[in-house]
Amino acid sequence: VERTLIDVTVLDYDGSLRSKFKLPTGGNLRMALLFNGLRNFEIYDDQTMRFDAIANSGSNCGGEGTCGTCLVNIQEGFELLVPPARLESAALAKQQRPKRWRWSCRCNVGRDNDGGELVVQLSPQLNYEEERYK
């Protein structure tokens, strides 16, 4: 199946432009961020508490989809994402995260092979002191 390309714009937590690239539908957002030049420490927040280990910060799960420290805010194109699975959905709800926040490692883009534009803000929790240690 030929994959449609999605235009991805990546913003830093402060709203400044970080990167732009195209991602084929079916692709994983975390992997695309790494492939397009971002490093682990730019994707994961070492101060955000891990979902899988109470009182543990400063580490990440390496894309296994269990720690919850690779938060992104989907500013545009939310409808292009595959809906969150049960683990991610439950963890984000328990932490009372906004609906448009997702774990980048669990974000697969291009629902139904539809194209469009996706605008992603990295580490949105850095803008809110009360969000950092949830």
Backbone torsions as a table, in degrees:
resi	resn	phi	psi	omega
1	VAL	NA	128.4	176.8
2	GLU	-71.2	132.7	-177.0
3	ARG	-93.4	134.3	174.9
4	THR	-76.4	145.6	178.4
5	LEU	-92.6	139.1	176.8
6	ILE	-110.1	133.0	176.2
7	ASP	-81.9	120.1	-178.2
8	VAL	-111.3	126.9	173.2
9	THR	-112.7	127.8	-178.6
10	VAL	-111.0	125.3	177.7
11	LEU	-109.7	146.9	173.2
12	ASP	-72.9	170.1	-178.1
13	TYR	-58.1	-27.8	-178.8
14	ASP	-88.3	3.1	177.3
15	GLY	94.3	-5.3	179.4
16	SER	-74.9	148.3	-178.8
17	LEU	-67.3	130.5	-179.4
18	ARG	-108.3	-43.3	-173.6
19	SER	-166.2	157.1	171.4
20	LYS	-137.6	138.4	177.1
21	PHE	-160.4	170.6	176.3
22	LYS	-106.9	140.8	-178.7
23	LEU	-130.3	126.0	177.2
24	PRO	-67.3	145.6	177.4
25	THR	-57.2	146.1	-176.2
26	GLY	92.6	-9.7	-178.5
27	GLY	-77.5	158.7	179.3
28	ASN	-97.8	133.0	-175.3
29	LEU	-64.1	-45.4	-180.0
30	ARG	-59.2	-46.5	179.8
31	MET	-63.0	-39.0	179.0
32	ALA	-66.2	-39.5	177.4
33	LEU	-61.3	-45.1	178.4
34	LEU	-64.8	-45.7	-179.0
35	PHE	-61.9	-30.3	-177.9
36	ASN	-98.1	25.0	166.4
37	GLY	103.9	-9.3	177.0
38	LEU	-78.5	147.5	178.9
39	ARG	-102.7	162.9	-177.9
40	ASN	-49.1	-46.7	-175.9
41	PHE	-68.3	-14.2	175.7
42	GLU	-87.7	-20.3	-179.3
43	ILE	-94.5	-44.0	-178.3
44	TYR	-93.6	141.5	176.1
45	ASP	-100.4	117.0	-175.7
46	ASP	-75.2	-4.8	176.0
47	GLN	-98.8	-14.8	179.7
48	THR	-75.4	133.9	-178.9
49	MET	-67.5	137.3	176.9
50	ARG	-70.3	139.3	176.5
51	PHE	-68.7	-34.1	-171.9
52	ASP	-89.4	-1.7	-178.6
53	ALA	-149.7	105.1	-177.8
54	ILE	-57.9	137.7	177.9
55	ALA	61.4	30.5	179.2
56	ASN	-123.6	118.7	172.5
57	SER	-131.7	175.4	177.6
58	GLY	88.1	7.3	177.0
59	SER	-144.9	168.2	177.5
60	ASN	-139.4	169.7	-175.3
61	CYS	-92.1	0.6	177.4
62	GLY	69.8	29.6	176.9
63	GLY	91.1	11.2	-179.9
64	GLU	-78.6	-9.5	176.8
65	GLY	78.4	31.1	-177.9
66	THR	-125.1	-16.9	-173.1
67	CYS	-94.8	-33.1	178.1
68	GLY	79.2	19.2	-177.9
69	THR	-98.2	2.6	-179.8
70	CYS	-103.4	43.5	-176.9
71	LEU	-61.4	140.6	172.2
72	VAL	-134.9	153.3	175.0
73	ASN	-106.1	120.5	179.5
74	ILE	-87.2	101.1	-176.0
75	GLN	-81.7	-33.6	175.6
76	GLU	-142.5	147.2	176.5
77	GLY	87.9	18.6	-179.4
78	PHE	-54.7	-34.7	-177.9
79	GLU	-69.3	-13.9	179.6
80	LEU	-82.9	-11.0	-176.6
81	LEU	-89.3	146.7	170.3
82	VAL	-67.6	133.4	-178.7
83	PRO	-56.9	151.4	-180.0
84	PRO	-64.6	142.8	175.7
85	ALA	-75.3	175.5	-173.6
86	ARG	-57.2	-45.7	-177.4
87	LEU	-61.9	-51.9	-179.5
88	GLU	-62.1	-46.0	-179.0
89	SER	-60.2	-45.6	-179.6
90	ALA	-66.0	-42.0	-179.0
91	ALA	-65.2	-45.2	179.8
92	LEU	-64.6	-38.3	178.1
93	ALA	-66.8	-42.7	179.7
94	LYS	-62.3	-36.6	179.4
95	GLN	-84.7	0.1	179.7
96	GLN	55.9	44.2	177.6
97	ARG	-79.4	151.4	176.1
98	PRO	-60.4	152.4	-175.4
99	LYS	-59.6	-30.4	-177.3
100	ARG	-88.6	3.8	175.3
101	TRP	-88.7	135.6	179.1
102	ARG	-137.1	165.3	170.3
103	TRP	-87.6	125.2	-176.2
104	SER	-62.0	-31.9	-178.9
105	CYS	-68.9	-19.7	-179.6
106	ARG	-104.3	2.8	-178.9
107	CYS	-90.2	105.9	170.6
108	ASN	-101.9	130.8	-172.3
109	VAL	-104.9	160.1	175.7
110	GLY	90.5	42.5	177.1
111	ARG	-50.6	128.5	179.4
112	ASP	59.7	24.3	178.3
113	ASN	61.3	25.4	177.8
114	ASP	-83.2	140.1	175.5
115	GLY	-89.3	-179.9	178.3
116	GLY	152.2	-161.4	-179.7
117	GLU	-119.6	135.7	179.5
118	LEU	-121.1	124.7	176.6
119	VAL	-115.2	121.0	-173.3
120	VAL	-121.2	130.6	174.8
121	GLN	-104.8	126.9	179.1
122	LEU	-76.2	145.9	173.1
123	SER	41.4	58.4	-178.1
124	PRO	-61.7	-23.2	-178.8
125	GLN	-65.7	-18.3	179.4
126	LEU	-67.2	-18.5	178.6
127	ASN	-82.9	-9.7	-174.4
128	TYR	-132.4	107.6	-178.8
129	GLU	-54.6	-39.7	-178.2
130	GLU	-70.1	-16.7	179.8
131	GLU	-87.4	-23.5	-169.5
132	ARG	-58.8	-41.6	-171.8
133	TYR	-106.7	23.6	176.7
134	LYS	-76.4	NA	NA
